[in-house]
Amino acid sequence: PGVACCRVLYGRVGRFGGYNIASEALMASWPNSILFGALALMVSALLPLPAQATSQVLLSLEEHAEESQAVVRATVGNSEVVLHPEWKRPLTRTTLVVHEVLRGDVPSTVVVEQLGGQWGDETLYVPGDARLTKDQEVVVFLAKRLGGWHFTAMEQSSYRVVPSLDGPMLERDLTSNFFLRGP
């Protein structure tokens, strides 16, 4: 994967389930200058690098909650990679230890399935899917599909819980997606 030229900044816009929820606004991490833009364009033309992204419809918080069967605050546990029985592709199963159910009905541990991972010599990466880190505290939007729990809308569905002076803040990284919004 290449280095993203943008970073996500967060600002408080409301609350969800007792947590401050963050909004996303993209801002260039490099100086906004015509010179830098021209230089970046020339370098990108000379050094073709693979681009990886996924296009999705950006969901509002309300739409996201409506499409989810569950919203939980949890700690990320262990992950295992198995071979998907039908598609014969790596499938990562990550255990979430649920601390609080904000919506829906879920057990005290949930196993989230994501296409991707390393299986033998094969590595499968799905751009735009949520990335979980062991022992990380998260708030996630989940949907029950194909007999298992999945993120409702890939990386849009996973918020990290981070401390702030005003209490816990939720933030998420949306840098590997291209978002569309229709009428």
Solvent accessible surface area in square Angstrom, and as a share of the most:
residue,aa,sasa,rsa
1,P,145,0.91
2,G,53,0.51
3,V,147,0.84
4,A,55,0.43
5,C,78,0.47
6,C,45,0.27
7,R,118,0.43
8,V,20,0.12
9,L,58,0.29
10,Y,66,0.25
11,G,34,0.33
12,R,122,0.44
13,V,99,0.57
14,G,31,0.30
15,R,146,0.53
16,F,40,0.17
17,G,39,0.38
18,G,48,0.46
19,Y,19,0.07
20,N,1,0.01
21,I,11,0.05
22,A,5,0.04
23,S,40,0.26
24,E,52,0.23
25,A,60,0.47
26,L,122,0.61
27,M,96,0.43
28,A,36,0.28
29,S,56,0.36
30,W,138,0.49
31,P,95,0.60
32,N,130,0.67
33,S,53,0.34
34,I,159,0.81
35,L,142,0.71
36,F,69,0.29
37,G,40,0.38
38,A,48,0.37
39,L,90,0.45
40,A,44,0.34
41,L,127,0.63
42,M,114,0.51
43,V,68,0.39
44,S,66,0.43
45,A,81,0.63
46,L,139,0.69
47,L,108,0.54
48,P,117,0.74
49,L,131,0.65
50,P,103,0.65
51,A,101,0.78
52,Q,84,0.37
53,A,66,0.51
54,T,33,0.19
55,S,67,0.43
56,Q,26,0.11
57,V,77,0.44
58,L,67,0.33
59,L,23,0.11
60,S,46,0.30
61,L,48,0.24
62,E,117,0.52
63,E,54,0.24
64,H,2,0.01
65,A,19,0.15
66,E,131,0.59
67,E,91,0.41
68,S,3,0.02
69,Q,94,0.42
70,A,0,0.00
71,V,0,0.00
72,V,0,0.00
73,R,50,0.18
74,A,0,0.00
75,T,36,0.21
76,V,2,0.01
77,G,15,0.14
78,N,102,0.53
79,S,67,0.43
80,E,96,0.43
81,V,48,0.27
82,V,33,0.19
83,L,63,0.31
84,H,26,0.12
85,P,94,0.59
86,E,132,0.59
87,W,120,0.42
88,K,120,0.51
89,R,114,0.42
90,P,0,0.00
91,L,8,0.04
92,T,24,0.14
93,R,74,0.27
94,T,2,0.01
95,T,43,0.25
96,L,0,0.00
97,V,65,0.37
98,V,19,0.11
99,H,92,0.41
100,E,65,0.29
101,V,65,0.38
102,L,42,0.21
103,R,99,0.36
104,G,45,0.43
105,D,132,0.68
106,V,19,0.11
107,P,81,0.51
108,S,83,0.53
109,T,68,0.40
110,V,2,0.01
111,V,66,0.38
112,V,0,0.00
113,E,33,0.15
114,Q,19,0.09
115,L,67,0.33
116,G,7,0.07
117,G,21,0.21
118,Q,111,0.49
119,W,109,0.38
120,G,63,0.61
121,D,155,0.81
122,E,60,0.27
123,T,93,0.54
124,L,48,0.24
125,Y,91,0.35
126,V,36,0.21
127,P,28,0.18
128,G,0,0.00
129,D,15,0.08
130,A,3,0.02
131,R,132,0.48
132,L,38,0.19
133,T,84,0.49
134,K,114,0.48
135,D,105,0.54
136,Q,41,0.18
137,E,61,0.27
138,V,0,0.00
139,V,1,0.00
140,V,0,0.00
141,F,1,0.00
142,L,0,0.00
143,A,1,0.01
144,K,103,0.44
145,R,104,0.38
146,L,152,0.75
147,G,74,0.71
148,G,9,0.09
149,W,29,0.10
150,H,35,0.16
151,F,11,0.05
152,T,11,0.07
153,A,12,0.10
154,M,46,0.21
155,E,15,0.07
156,Q,0,0.00
157,S,0,0.00
158,S,13,0.08
159,Y,5,0.02
160,R,70,0.25
161,V,24,0.14
162,V,41,0.23
163,P,126,0.79
164,S,47,0.30
165,L,188,0.94
166,D,92,0.48
167,G,26,0.25
168,P,61,0.39
169,M,27,0.12
170,L,1,0.00
171,E,37,0.17
172,R,15,0.06
173,D,63,0.33
174,L,15,0.08
175,T,55,0.32
176,S,30,0.19
177,N,19,0.10
178,F,125,0.52
179,F,50,0.21
180,L,86,0.43
181,R,137,0.50
182,G,50,0.48
183,P,191,1.20
